[in-house]
Amino acid sequence: MATYETTNPRPDAATLAGADIPRRRRSSGGRPPWMERPPLWVTALKTITLAVIVMMMVLPFLHVFAVSLSSYEDVLAGGLVLFPSNPTLAAYEAIFRGGIVVRALQVSIGLTLFGTLAQMIFTTTMAWGLSRPGVPGSRGLLFVVLGALLIAPGLIPSFLLIKELGLLNTYQALILPGLISSFNLVIVRQFF
């Protein structure tokens, strides 16, 4: 068995006891450095940096909203518009007067409400059944659900399945694939 010698042997307590090692003193009564209040210039730099980041995120939204309230002539003039000179709701009237936006909004709200309600009912019912001890086949079905959670099907197989079921261009094609959520089922099953 080979022995290795180190060039820097580990000092013992007696050697360290006499050593004059400068230590950083904590200025605020024993708190760690990360809990101490930073200097004023650091706080100012953080505040300015965060303010610039917030402005970079908020200004585009404010610009889009201001342009939506501007008149057609002001929009054609171009430039950055943050506060419209003559605010008008003509753009919103034109959008909601046409039937396609209103219809799309109705479909979105309806599918969201019905799809969420149906998913809650089916997922909760299946989770309750899988949580009961002694139900035949529940263990195998749970493994199938976990497999679906881990190995999600791609977009093309899902499209081909919906096409073969004859559900293309129907509302059922939007609701049925998400009727039972594997992730939600595992979470709700633990509740029971």
mmCIF file of the C-alpha atoms, coordinates in Angstrom:
data_MODEL
# 
_entry.id   MODEL 
# 
loop_
_atom_site.group_PDB 
_atom_site.id 
_atom_site.type_symbol 
_atom_site.label_atom_id 
_atom_site.label_alt_id 
_atom_site.label_comp_id 
_atom_site.label_asym_id 
_atom_site.label_entity_id 
_atom_site.label_seq_id 
_atom_site.pdbx_PDB_ins_code 
_atom_site.Cartn_x 
_atom_site.Cartn_y 
_atom_site.Cartn_z 
_atom_site.occupancy 
_atom_site.B_iso_or_equiv 
_atom_site.pdbx_formal_charge 
_atom_site.auth_seq_id 
_atom_site.auth_comp_id 
_atom_site.auth_asym_id 
_atom_site.auth_atom_id 
_atom_site.pdbx_PDB_model_num 
ATOM 1   C CA . MET A 1 1   ? 0.000   0.000  0.000   1.00 0.00 ? 1   MET A CA 1 
ATOM 2   C CA . ALA A 1 2   ? 1.466   3.305  -1.073  1.00 0.00 ? 2   ALA A CA 1 
ATOM 3   C CA . THR A 1 3   ? 1.588   6.261  1.256   1.00 0.00 ? 3   THR A CA 1 
ATOM 4   C CA . TYR A 1 4   ? 1.362   9.783  0.002   1.00 0.00 ? 4   TYR A CA 1 
ATOM 5   C CA . GLU A 1 5   ? 2.932   12.739 1.678   1.00 0.00 ? 5   GLU A CA 1 
ATOM 6   C CA . THR A 1 6   ? 1.463   16.153 1.297   1.00 0.00 ? 6   THR A CA 1 
ATOM 7   C CA . THR A 1 7   ? 3.500   19.296 1.014   1.00 0.00 ? 7   THR A CA 1 
ATOM 8   C CA . ASN A 1 8   ? 0.992   21.141 3.158   1.00 0.00 ? 8   ASN A CA 1 
ATOM 9   C CA . PRO A 1 9   ? 0.296   19.024 6.225   1.00 0.00 ? 9   PRO A CA 1 
ATOM 10  C CA . ARG A 1 10  ? -2.876  19.745 8.092   1.00 0.00 ? 10  ARG A CA 1 
ATOM 11  C CA . PRO A 1 11  ? -2.093  21.977 11.053  1.00 0.00 ? 11  PRO A CA 1 
ATOM 12  C CA . ASP A 1 12  ? -3.230  20.860 14.454  1.00 0.00 ? 12  ASP A CA 1 
ATOM 13  C CA . ALA A 1 13  ? -5.166  22.946 16.966  1.00 0.00 ? 13  ALA A CA 1 
ATOM 14  C CA . ALA A 1 14  ? -2.044  23.902 18.916  1.00 0.00 ? 14  ALA A CA 1 
ATOM 15  C CA . THR A 1 15  ? -0.462  25.418 15.818  1.00 0.00 ? 15  THR A CA 1 
ATOM 16  C CA . LEU A 1 16  ? -3.576  27.407 15.006  1.00 0.00 ? 16  LEU A CA 1 
ATOM 17  C CA . ALA A 1 17  ? -4.098  28.602 18.567  1.00 0.00 ? 17  ALA A CA 1 
ATOM 18  C CA . GLY A 1 18  ? -1.056  30.824 18.471  1.00 0.00 ? 18  GLY A CA 1 
ATOM 19  C CA . ALA A 1 19  ? -1.529  31.983 14.898  1.00 0.00 ? 19  ALA A CA 1 
ATOM 20  C CA . ASP A 1 20  ? -2.615  35.541 14.403  1.00 0.00 ? 20  ASP A CA 1 
ATOM 21  C CA . ILE A 1 21  ? -5.214  35.092 11.664  1.00 0.00 ? 21  ILE A CA 1 
ATOM 22  C CA . PRO A 1 22  ? -7.068  38.260 10.727  1.00 0.00 ? 22  PRO A CA 1 
ATOM 23  C CA . ARG A 1 23  ? -10.790 37.652 10.714  1.00 0.00 ? 23  ARG A CA 1 
ATOM 24  C CA . ARG A 1 24  ? -13.464 39.834 9.216   1.00 0.00 ? 24  ARG A CA 1 
ATOM 25  C CA . ARG A 1 25  ? -15.523 41.368 11.933  1.00 0.00 ? 25  ARG A CA 1 
ATOM 26  C CA . ARG A 1 26  ? -19.238 41.427 11.479  1.00 0.00 ? 26  ARG A CA 1 
ATOM 27  C CA . SER A 1 27  ? -20.474 44.933 11.784  1.00 0.00 ? 27  SER A CA 1 
ATOM 28  C CA . SER A 1 28  ? -24.015 44.118 12.816  1.00 0.00 ? 28  SER A CA 1 
ATOM 29  C CA . GLY A 1 29  ? -23.888 41.962 15.882  1.00 0.00 ? 29  GLY A CA 1 
ATOM 30  C CA . GLY A 1 30  ? -23.054 38.516 14.560  1.00 0.00 ? 30  GLY A CA 1 
ATOM 31  C CA . ARG A 1 31  ? -25.290 38.419 11.490  1.00 0.00 ? 31  ARG A CA 1 
ATOM 32  C CA . PRO A 1 32  ? -23.868 36.831 8.338   1.00 0.00 ? 32  PRO A CA 1 
ATOM 33  C CA . PRO A 1 33  ? -22.717 39.223 5.592   1.00 0.00 ? 33  PRO A CA 1 
ATOM 34  C CA . TRP A 1 34  ? -25.630 38.448 3.266   1.00 0.00 ? 34  TRP A CA 1 
ATOM 35  C CA . MET A 1 35  ? -28.092 39.592 5.923   1.00 0.00 ? 35  MET A CA 1 
ATOM 36  C CA . GLU A 1 36  ? -26.404 42.950 6.401   1.00 0.00 ? 36  GLU A CA 1 
ATOM 37  C CA . ARG A 1 37  ? -27.898 46.038 4.802   1.00 0.00 ? 37  ARG A CA 1 
ATOM 38  C CA . PRO A 1 38  ? -26.045 46.909 1.571   1.00 0.00 ? 38  PRO A CA 1 
ATOM 39  C CA . PRO A 1 39  ? -24.519 50.347 1.076   1.00 0.00 ? 39  PRO A CA 1 
ATOM 40  C CA . LEU A 1 40  ? -26.701 53.084 -0.370  1.00 0.00 ? 40  LEU A CA 1 
ATOM 41  C CA . TRP A 1 41  ? -24.995 53.036 -3.780  1.00 0.00 ? 41  TRP A CA 1 
ATOM 42  C CA . VAL A 1 42  ? -25.704 49.287 -4.151  1.00 0.00 ? 42  VAL A CA 1 
ATOM 43  C CA . THR A 1 43  ? -29.372 49.828 -3.340  1.00 0.00 ? 43  THR A CA 1 
ATOM 44  C CA . ALA A 1 44  ? -29.536 52.737 -5.799  1.00 0.00 ? 44  ALA A CA 1 
ATOM 45  C CA . LEU A 1 45  ? -27.870 50.664 -8.542  1.00 0.00 ? 45  LEU A CA 1 
ATOM 46  C CA . LYS A 1 46  ? -30.314 47.788 -7.974  1.00 0.00 ? 46  LYS A CA 1 
ATOM 47  C CA . THR A 1 47  ? -33.264 50.182 -8.043  1.00 0.00 ? 47  THR A CA 1 
ATOM 48  C CA . ILE A 1 48  ? -32.148 51.845 -11.273 1.00 0.00 ? 48  ILE A CA 1 
ATOM 49  C CA . THR A 1 49  ? -31.466 48.475 -12.934 1.00 0.00 ? 49  THR A CA 1 
ATOM 50  C CA . LEU A 1 50  ? -34.870 47.101 -11.955 1.00 0.00 ? 50  LEU A CA 1 
ATOM 51  C CA . ALA A 1 51  ? -36.593 50.316 -13.056 1.00 0.00 ? 51  ALA A CA 1 
ATOM 52  C CA . VAL A 1 52  ? -34.969 50.054 -16.498 1.00 0.00 ? 52  VAL A CA 1 
ATOM 53  C CA . ILE A 1 53  ? -36.005 46.391 -16.803 1.00 0.00 ? 53  ILE A CA 1 
ATOM 54  C CA . VAL A 1 54  ? -39.589 47.217 -15.774 1.00 0.00 ? 54  VAL A CA 1 
ATOM 55  C CA . MET A 1 55  ? -39.732 50.058 -18.295 1.00 0.00 ? 55  MET A CA 1 
ATOM 56  C CA . MET A 1 56  ? -38.467 47.735 -21.038 1.00 0.00 ? 56  MET A CA 1 
ATOM 57  C CA . MET A 1 57  ? -41.326 45.358 -20.237 1.00 0.00 ? 57  MET A CA 1 
ATOM 58  C CA . VAL A 1 58  ? -44.118 47.864 -19.623 1.00 0.00 ? 58  VAL A CA 1 
ATOM 59  C CA . LEU A 1 59  ? -43.478 50.377 -22.422 1.00 0.00 ? 59  LEU A CA 1 
ATOM 60  C CA . PRO A 1 60  ? -44.356 48.018 -25.319 1.00 0.00 ? 60  PRO A CA 1 
ATOM 61  C CA . PHE A 1 61  ? -47.694 47.163 -23.689 1.00 0.00 ? 61  PHE A CA 1 
ATOM 62  C CA . LEU A 1 62  ? -48.377 50.830 -22.987 1.00 0.00 ? 62  LEU A CA 1 
ATOM 63  C CA . HIS A 1 63  ? -47.509 51.677 -26.605 1.00 0.00 ? 63  HIS A CA 1 
ATOM 64  C CA . VAL A 1 64  ? -49.864 49.017 -28.006 1.00 0.00 ? 64  VAL A CA 1 
ATOM 65  C CA . PHE A 1 65  ? -52.673 50.172 -25.711 1.00 0.00 ? 65  PHE A CA 1 
ATOM 66  C CA . ALA A 1 66  ? -52.086 53.833 -26.621 1.00 0.00 ? 66  ALA A CA 1 
ATOM 67  C CA . VAL A 1 67  ? -52.075 53.017 -30.350 1.00 0.00 ? 67  VAL A CA 1 
ATOM 68  C CA . SER A 1 68  ? -55.362 51.140 -29.919 1.00 0.00 ? 68  SER A CA 1 
ATOM 69  C CA . LEU A 1 69  ? -56.880 54.315 -28.472 1.00 0.00 ? 69  LEU A CA 1 
ATOM 70  C CA . SER A 1 70  ? -55.364 56.608 -31.130 1.00 0.00 ? 70  SER A CA 1 
ATOM 71  C CA . SER A 1 71  ? -57.120 57.818 -34.242 1.00 0.00 ? 71  SER A CA 1 
ATOM 72  C CA . TYR A 1 72  ? -56.309 56.336 -37.636 1.00 0.00 ? 72  TYR A CA 1 
ATOM 73  C CA . GLU A 1 73  ? -54.394 59.473 -38.694 1.00 0.00 ? 73  GLU A CA 1 
ATOM 74  C CA . ASP A 1 74  ? -52.223 59.409 -35.564 1.00 0.00 ? 74  ASP A CA 1 
ATOM 75  C CA . VAL A 1 75  ? -51.345 55.763 -36.203 1.00 0.00 ? 75  VAL A CA 1 
ATOM 76  C CA . LEU A 1 76  ? -50.366 56.512 -39.812 1.00 0.00 ? 76  LEU A CA 1 
ATOM 77  C CA . ALA A 1 77  ? -48.156 59.388 -38.635 1.00 0.00 ? 77  ALA A CA 1 
ATOM 78  C CA . GLY A 1 78  ? -45.971 56.794 -36.889 1.00 0.00 ? 78  GLY A CA 1 
ATOM 79  C CA . GLY A 1 79  ? -43.617 57.335 -34.007 1.00 0.00 ? 79  GLY A CA 1 
ATOM 80  C CA . LEU A 1 80  ? -43.821 56.278 -30.405 1.00 0.00 ? 80  LEU A CA 1 
ATOM 81  C CA . VAL A 1 81  ? -47.237 56.943 -28.921 1.00 0.00 ? 81  VAL A CA 1 
ATOM 82  C CA . LEU A 1 82  ? -47.546 56.643 -25.163 1.00 0.00 ? 82  LEU A CA 1 
ATOM 83  C CA . PHE A 1 83  ? -50.392 59.092 -24.613 1.00 0.00 ? 83  PHE A CA 1 
ATOM 84  C CA . PRO A 1 84  ? -52.799 59.551 -27.548 1.00 0.00 ? 84  PRO A CA 1 
ATOM 85  C CA . SER A 1 85  ? -53.673 63.146 -28.385 1.00 0.00 ? 85  SER A CA 1 
ATOM 86  C CA . ASN A 1 86  ? -57.324 62.389 -29.257 1.00 0.00 ? 86  ASN A CA 1 
ATOM 87  C CA . PRO A 1 87  ? -58.297 59.098 -27.607 1.00 0.00 ? 87  PRO A CA 1 
ATOM 88  C CA . THR A 1 88  ? -61.088 57.196 -29.315 1.00 0.00 ? 88  THR A CA 1 
ATOM 89  C CA . LEU A 1 89  ? -62.703 53.788 -29.000 1.00 0.00 ? 89  LEU A CA 1 
ATOM 90  C CA . ALA A 1 90  ? -63.263 53.442 -32.755 1.00 0.00 ? 90  ALA A CA 1 
ATOM 91  C CA . ALA A 1 91  ? -60.815 50.535 -33.067 1.00 0.00 ? 91  ALA A CA 1 
ATOM 92  C CA . TYR A 1 92  ? -62.615 48.553 -30.364 1.00 0.00 ? 92  TYR A CA 1 
ATOM 93  C CA . GLU A 1 93  ? -65.997 49.331 -31.926 1.00 0.00 ? 93  GLU A CA 1 
ATOM 94  C CA . ALA A 1 94  ? -64.753 48.073 -35.303 1.00 0.00 ? 94  ALA A CA 1 
ATOM 95  C CA . ILE A 1 95  ? -63.358 44.873 -33.795 1.00 0.00 ? 95  ILE A CA 1 
ATOM 96  C CA . PHE A 1 96  ? -66.467 44.005 -31.805 1.00 0.00 ? 96  PHE A CA 1 
ATOM 97  C CA . ARG A 1 97  ? -68.842 45.050 -34.582 1.00 0.00 ? 97  ARG A CA 1 
ATOM 98  C CA . GLY A 1 98  ? -67.425 42.324 -36.826 1.00 0.00 ? 98  GLY A CA 1 
ATOM 99  C CA . GLY A 1 99  ? -68.744 38.878 -35.962 1.00 0.00 ? 99  GLY A CA 1 
ATOM 100 C CA . ILE A 1 100 ? -65.513 36.891 -36.081 1.00 0.00 ? 100 ILE A CA 1 
ATOM 101 C CA . VAL A 1 101 ? -63.859 38.326 -32.954 1.00 0.00 ? 101 VAL A CA 1 
ATOM 102 C CA . VAL A 1 102 ? -67.019 38.086 -30.885 1.00 0.00 ? 102 VAL A CA 1 
ATOM 103 C CA . ARG A 1 103 ? -67.584 34.511 -32.081 1.00 0.00 ? 103 ARG A CA 1 
ATOM 104 C CA . ALA A 1 104 ? -63.972 33.556 -31.308 1.00 0.00 ? 104 ALA A CA 1 
ATOM 105 C CA . LEU A 1 105 ? -64.303 35.066 -27.837 1.00 0.00 ? 105 LEU A CA 1 
ATOM 106 C CA . GLN A 1 106 ? -67.530 33.134 -27.200 1.00 0.00 ? 106 GLN A CA 1 
ATOM 107 C CA . VAL A 1 107 ? -65.953 29.874 -28.368 1.00 0.00 ? 107 VAL A CA 1 
ATOM 108 C CA . SER A 1 108 ? -62.857 30.437 -26.207 1.00 0.00 ? 108 SER A CA 1 
ATOM 109 C CA . ILE A 1 109 ? -64.877 31.194 -23.086 1.00 0.00 ? 109 ILE A CA 1 
ATOM 110 C CA . GLY A 1 110 ? -67.282 28.299 -23.708 1.00 0.00 ? 110 GLY A CA 1 
ATOM 111 C CA . LEU A 1 111 ? -64.526 25.773 -24.346 1.00 0.00 ? 111 LEU A CA 1 
ATOM 112 C CA . THR A 1 112 ? -62.602 26.961 -21.311 1.00 0.00 ? 112 THR A CA 1 
ATOM 113 C CA . LEU A 1 113 ? -65.590 26.710 -18.980 1.00 0.00 ? 113 LEU A CA 1 
ATOM 114 C CA . PHE A 1 114 ? -66.935 23.411 -20.339 1.00 0.00 ? 114 PHE A CA 1 
ATOM 115 C CA . GLY A 1 115 ? -63.487 21.844 -20.788 1.00 0.00 ? 115 GLY A CA 1 
ATOM 116 C CA . THR A 1 116 ? -62.392 22.769 -17.270 1.00 0.00 ? 116 THR A CA 1 
ATOM 117 C CA . LEU A 1 117 ? -65.623 21.488 -15.729 1.00 0.00 ? 117 LEU A CA 1 
ATOM 118 C CA . ALA A 1 118 ? -65.487 18.224 -17.710 1.00 0.00 ? 118 ALA A CA 1 
ATOM 119 C CA . GLN A 1 119 ? -61.813 17.688 -16.863 1.00 0.00 ? 119 GLN A CA 1 
ATOM 120 C CA . MET A 1 120 ? -62.474 18.254 -13.157 1.00 0.00 ? 120 MET A CA 1 
ATOM 121 C CA . ILE A 1 121 ? -65.359 15.768 -13.163 1.00 0.00 ? 121 ILE A CA 1 
ATOM 122 C CA . PHE A 1 122 ? -63.570 13.018 -15.094 1.00 0.00 ? 122 PHE A CA 1 
ATOM 123 C CA . THR A 1 123 ? -60.167 13.454 -13.431 1.00 0.00 ? 123 THR A CA 1 
ATOM 124 C CA . THR A 1 124 ? -61.627 13.552 -9.921  1.00 0.00 ? 124 THR A CA 1 
ATOM 125 C CA . THR A 1 125 ? -63.830 10.522 -10.577 1.00 0.00 ? 125 THR A CA 1 
ATOM 126 C CA . MET A 1 126 ? -60.935 8.468  -11.933 1.00 0.00 ? 126 MET A CA 1 
ATOM 127 C CA . ALA A 1 127 ? -58.612 9.616  -9.138  1.00 0.00 ? 127 ALA A CA 1 
ATOM 128 C CA . TRP A 1 128 ? -61.154 8.568  -6.528  1.00 0.00 ? 128 TRP A CA 1 
ATOM 129 C CA . GLY A 1 129 ? -61.507 5.140  -8.148  1.00 0.00 ? 129 GLY A CA 1 
ATOM 130 C CA . LEU A 1 130 ? -57.737 4.649  -8.325  1.00 0.00 ? 130 LEU A CA 1 
ATOM 131 C CA . SER A 1 131 ? -57.272 5.692  -4.712  1.00 0.00 ? 131 SER A CA 1 
ATOM 132 C CA . ARG A 1 132 ? -59.595 3.006  -3.294  1.00 0.00 ? 132 ARG A CA 1 
ATOM 133 C CA . PRO A 1 133 ? -57.739 -0.070 -2.064  1.00 0.00 ? 133 PRO A CA 1 
ATOM 134 C CA . GLY A 1 134 ? -58.787 -3.406 -3.522  1.00 0.00 ? 134 GLY A CA 1 
ATOM 135 C CA . VAL A 1 135 ? -60.126 -2.139 -6.858  1.00 0.00 ? 135 VAL A CA 1 
ATOM 136 C CA . PRO A 1 136 ? -59.151 -4.758 -9.465  1.00 0.00 ? 136 PRO A CA 1 
ATOM 137 C CA . GLY A 1 137 ? -56.805 -3.431 -12.151 1.00 0.00 ? 137 GLY A CA 1 
ATOM 138 C CA . SER A 1 138 ? -56.228 -0.096 -10.444 1.00 0.00 ? 138 SER A CA 1 
ATOM 139 C CA . ARG A 1 139 ? -52.480 -0.646 -10.164 1.00 0.00 ? 139 ARG A CA 1 
ATOM 140 C CA . GLY A 1 140 ? -52.104 -1.424 -13.875 1.00 0.00 ? 140 GLY A CA 1 
ATOM 141 C CA . LEU A 1 141 ? -54.286 1.522  -14.847 1.00 0.00 ? 141 LEU A CA 1 
ATOM 142 C CA . LEU A 1 142 ? -52.209 3.792  -12.612 1.00 0.00 ? 142 LEU A CA 1 
ATOM 143 C CA . PHE A 1 143 ? -49.056 2.641  -14.427 1.00 0.00 ? 143 PHE A CA 1 
ATOM 144 C CA . VAL A 1 144 ? -50.729 3.448  -17.760 1.00 0.00 ? 144 VAL A CA 1 
ATOM 145 C CA . VAL A 1 145 ? -51.576 6.941  -16.457 1.00 0.00 ? 145 VAL A CA 1 
ATOM 146 C CA . LEU A 1 146 ? -48.020 7.460  -15.210 1.00 0.00 ? 146 LEU A CA 1 
ATOM 147 C CA . GLY A 1 147 ? -46.689 6.243  -18.565 1.00 0.00 ? 147 GLY A CA 1 
ATOM 148 C CA . ALA A 1 148 ? -48.879 8.794  -20.327 1.00 0.00 ? 148 ALA A CA 1 
ATOM 149 C CA . LEU A 1 149 ? -47.481 11.422 -17.983 1.00 0.00 ? 149 LEU A CA 1 
ATOM 150 C CA . LEU A 1 150 ? -43.864 10.497 -18.670 1.00 0.00 ? 150 LEU A CA 1 
ATOM 151 C CA . ILE A 1 151 ? -44.136 9.705  -22.389 1.00 0.00 ? 151 ILE A CA 1 
ATOM 152 C CA . ALA A 1 152 ? -46.424 12.339 -23.857 1.00 0.00 ? 152 ALA A CA 1 
ATOM 153 C CA . PRO A 1 153 ? -47.608 11.747 -27.430 1.00 0.00 ? 153 PRO A CA 1 
ATOM 154 C CA . GLY A 1 154 ? -46.432 14.162 -30.070 1.00 0.00 ? 154 GLY A CA 1 
ATOM 155 C CA . LEU A 1 155 ? -48.507 16.534 -32.129 1.00 0.00 ? 155 LEU A CA 1 
ATOM 156 C CA . ILE A 1 156 ? -48.633 14.384 -35.267 1.00 0.00 ? 156 ILE A CA 1 
ATOM 157 C CA . PRO A 1 157 ? -49.888 11.174 -33.555 1.00 0.00 ? 157 PRO A CA 1 
ATOM 158 C CA . SER A 1 158 ? -52.534 13.219 -31.742 1.00 0.00 ? 158 SER A CA 1 
ATOM 159 C CA . PHE A 1 159 ? -53.651 14.784 -35.028 1.00 0.00 ? 159 PHE A CA 1 
ATOM 160 C CA . LEU A 1 160 ? -53.793 11.381 -36.748 1.00 0.00 ? 160 LEU A CA 1 
ATOM 161 C CA . LEU A 1 161 ? -55.877 9.952  -33.890 1.00 0.00 ? 161 LEU A CA 1 
ATOM 162 C CA . ILE A 1 162 ? -58.343 12.844 -34.029 1.00 0.00 ? 162 ILE A CA 1 
ATOM 163 C CA . LYS A 1 163 ? -58.524 12.509 -37.818 1.00 0.00 ? 163 LYS A CA 1 
ATOM 164 C CA . GLU A 1 164 ? -59.230 8.757  -37.640 1.00 0.00 ? 164 GLU A CA 1 
ATOM 165 C CA . LEU A 1 165 ? -61.943 9.349  -35.036 1.00 0.00 ? 165 LEU A CA 1 
ATOM 166 C CA . GLY A 1 166 ? -63.622 11.817 -37.401 1.00 0.00 ? 166 GLY A CA 1 
ATOM 167 C CA . LEU A 1 167 ? -63.305 14.739 -35.006 1.00 0.00 ? 167 LEU A CA 1 
ATOM 168 C CA . LEU A 1 168 ? -61.495 17.221 -37.238 1.00 0.00 ? 168 LEU A CA 1 
ATOM 169 C CA . ASN A 1 169 ? -62.918 20.763 -37.065 1.00 0.00 ? 169 ASN A CA 1 
ATOM 170 C CA . THR A 1 170 ? -65.161 19.967 -34.093 1.00 0.00 ? 170 THR A CA 1 
ATOM 171 C CA . TYR A 1 171 ? -65.269 21.227 -30.539 1.00 0.00 ? 171 TYR A CA 1 
ATOM 172 C CA . GLN A 1 172 ? -64.863 17.655 -29.289 1.00 0.00 ? 172 GLN A CA 1 
ATOM 173 C CA . ALA A 1 173 ? -61.359 17.618 -30.797 1.00 0.00 ? 173 ALA A CA 1 
ATOM 174 C CA . LEU A 1 174 ? -60.465 20.442 -28.429 1.00 0.00 ? 174 LEU A CA 1 
ATOM 175 C CA . ILE A 1 175 ? -62.073 18.951 -25.315 1.00 0.00 ? 175 ILE A CA 1 
ATOM 176 C CA . LEU A 1 176 ? -61.583 15.166 -25.490 1.00 0.00 ? 176 LEU A CA 1 
ATOM 177 C CA . PRO A 1 177 ? -57.745 14.996 -25.591 1.00 0.00 ? 177 PRO A CA 1 
ATOM 178 C CA . GLY A 1 178 ? -57.501 16.908 -22.320 1.00 0.00 ? 178 GLY A CA 1 
ATOM 179 C CA . LEU A 1 179 ? -60.460 15.260 -20.619 1.00 0.00 ? 179 LEU A CA 1 
ATOM 180 C CA . ILE A 1 180 ? -58.253 13.375 -18.160 1.00 0.00 ? 180 ILE A CA 1 
ATOM 181 C CA . SER A 1 181 ? -55.007 15.059 -17.184 1.00 0.00 ? 181 SER A CA 1 
ATOM 182 C CA . SER A 1 182 ? -52.392 12.574 -15.989 1.00 0.00 ? 182 SER A CA 1 
ATOM 183 C CA . PHE A 1 183 ? -50.628 15.124 -13.808 1.00 0.00 ? 183 PHE A CA 1 
ATOM 184 C CA . ASN A 1 184 ? -53.827 16.358 -12.178 1.00 0.00 ? 184 ASN A CA 1 
ATOM 185 C CA . LEU A 1 185 ? -54.976 12.762 -11.683 1.00 0.00 ? 185 LEU A CA 1 
ATOM 186 C CA . VAL A 1 186 ? -51.820 11.885 -9.737  1.00 0.00 ? 186 VAL A CA 1 
ATOM 187 C CA . ILE A 1 187 ? -52.182 15.017 -7.591  1.00 0.00 ? 187 ILE A CA 1 
ATOM 188 C CA . VAL A 1 188 ? -55.907 14.499 -6.879  1.00 0.00 ? 188 VAL A CA 1 
ATOM 189 C CA . ARG A 1 189 ? -55.393 10.771 -6.192  1.00 0.00 ? 189 ARG A CA 1 
ATOM 190 C CA . GLN A 1 190 ? -53.088 11.687 -3.310  1.00 0.00 ? 190 GLN A CA 1 
ATOM 191 C CA . PHE A 1 191 ? -55.861 13.842 -1.847  1.00 0.00 ? 191 PHE A CA 1 
ATOM 192 C CA . PHE A 1 192 ? -58.177 10.862 -1.441  1.00 0.00 ? 192 PHE A CA 1 
# 
